[in-house]
């Protein structure tokens, strides 16, 4: 680890464009390189950098919410399809509509139309 820090201190300068792969592979030196990069930014660049990462986080939150919403909608749709299927089968077996409504939670009108 000491060798990596020595390389960091001796090889990273104002004109460094790309850090050596060994420094990027280590978490501690990778974080230090990120801090050096951030500290070299102007106020405007830093603002743009922060806005970019905020938009990335916002996009991730929106995507996760959409996936969760789609999952919940799919779950509800599947649950309802299962209830309709069960009600239709109970109706074909000749069970009274009132009993089917009690068992499934569907209205008697919906069951009558199946």
N, C-alpha and C positions, 0 to 999 in steps of 0.2 A: 504494500500500500504506500509505503514511503516513496518508492520509486515513481509511482503514478503521480503523487503530489509534487515531487521534484520536477517531473516532466511538465506538469501543469504550470508550475511557477516559471519554468525556463522556456517553454515552447509557446505559450499563449501570450500574444502581444497585440498591440493596436491593429496591426496589419494582418492578423490571423483571419483567414476566411473560412477554413474548415479545420476542425479539431481532429487530432489523430483518433483512429478507431478505438484504441485501447482506453483512451480517456472517456469516450462516449459509452463504452461498454460497462464502466463502473458507475454505479448509481450516485455515489458521493461526488465524483469529479464531473459527472454529467450535470448534476444540480448546480455545482459551482460554475460550470460553463454557461448554464442558463442565466445565472445571476450576473455574470460578467457581460453577457450579451445584453441583458436588460439595462444594466447600469450605463452602457454605452449609447443608449437611445436618447434622442431629444425628447422634450416633453410631448410634442406632437406625435412622434413615433410611438412613445410609450402609451399614449391615449389610444392610438389606432390598434396597438397590440392588445391592450386590455379589452377594447370593444370587440375585436376579433374573437377572443377567447370567451367573452360573454355571449356572443352570438352562437358559438359552438355549443356552449352549455345550454342555452335556450333551445336550440334545435334538438339537442338530445332529450331535453325534458318534454318537448312537444311530441317528439317521435315516440317516447315511452308512454306518454298519455294516450296517444292514438292507438298504440298496440294494445294497451290495457282496455281502452274503450271497445276496440274491435273484439277482443277476447270476451269481454263481458256481454257484448251484444250477441256474439256467436253462442255463448253459453246459454243465454236466455232463449235464443231461437231454438237451439237444440232441445232445451228443456220443454218448451212449448210443443215442439214436434213430437216429443216423446209422450206428452200428455194427450195430444190428439190421437196418436197411434193407439195408446192404451184405451182411451175412451171409445174409439171406433171398434176395437176388438171386444170390449165389454158389451157394447151395443149389439154387435153381431152375435154374441153369446146369449142375448135376450135379457140382460140385466136391466132393471128399471132405470130410467133416465135420472130419477132423483138420487138413486144410490151411486150412479156413475158420477154425478155432479159432486156428491159428498166425497167420493174417493179421489177425484182428480182436482177439484177446486174450479173446474170449468162451469160456466153457466149452463142451465138446462137448454136454453135457446141455442147455444153453440153446439151442444151435444146432439140436439135434434137435427141440426143441419149437416152433421157428419155423414 
